[in-house]
Amino acid sequence: MLPAPLLPRLRPALHELLRGGNRPEQQALALFLSSGDFNRHLSKMRRLYRQRQATLRAALQETFGAQVPLLGGECGMHLVLPWRIRWMM
């Protein structure tokens, strides 16, 4: 998304930058971003993955209890399960 007043000055650079681009895809993406649909999608996915992670955490805690501390997940979709397997030692 480019402010309209900048377009005349940047048009040559944009032409060079986008010369191989797929304009319909770019227009669809611009609409997806500017309409707020992308933000709604992100919110929905964050809620969904937060619920899935809570379900996984509960199942792991129920199965392993305090044997397996759960690390991570505060800032993303990952979880770390640092446990030692006896047959590997």
N, C-alpha and C positions, 0 to 999 in steps of 0.2 A: 504494500500500500504506500503510495507516494502522494504527498500533498500536491494539489493541482498547480500551484505557483512554481514548483520546482520542475515540473514536467518538461517545459521547453528547453531548459538548460541541460537536463539529464537524458533527454530522448536519444541522442547519439550513443551514449554509454549503455542505455537500456537496450537499444537495438542490437548492439554488439553482444551484450550479456545474454540476451534472450533469443539470439538468432536460431538456435537449435531447439528452442523450447516448444512445448505443446500448449498453444494458447488456450484451447478449451479447458484443459486440465488446470492451467494457471487461473483462469477465470472462475472455475468451479471452486478451487481452493480459496481464492480471494473472497468469494461469496460465503463459503463455509466459515471463514475467519471473521469477516465483518458482520455477519448476521447474528453472531453469538452462539451458533450451533456448536462450534468447537469447544467453547467454554462449558456449555451444557453437557457435551459429551465427556469432557474431562471430569466434571463433577460427578456424573453418573458412574464413570469407571472408578474414580477414587472411592466412592461409596461401596461399589461392588467388591473391589479388591480389599477394602478394609474389612468388610463382612467375611470374605473368604479367609483372610488371614486370621481373623478372630476364631473362626470355626476350626481352622488348622491348629492354631495355638491350643485351643481347648481340647482337641482330640489328642494332641501330643502330650499335654500335661496329664490328661486322664490316663493315657497309656503308660507313660514313663515317669510321671511324677517329678520329684526333685532330682532324679538321676540325670536328667538332660536339661541343662539350662538353655533357654531360648534367647538368642542374641539377635539384634538387628530388627529390621522391620519398621522402625520409627520414621524413616524417611523414604521408604520405597516398598517394593514388593518382596524383598529378600528376607530370609530367615537363616540363621546359622545355628546348627545343632552340634556343638563341640563335645563329642563324647568319644571315649576310647573303646575300641573293640578288642577284647582280650586276645582273640586269636591273631590279631595283627601285631601284638607286642613281642 
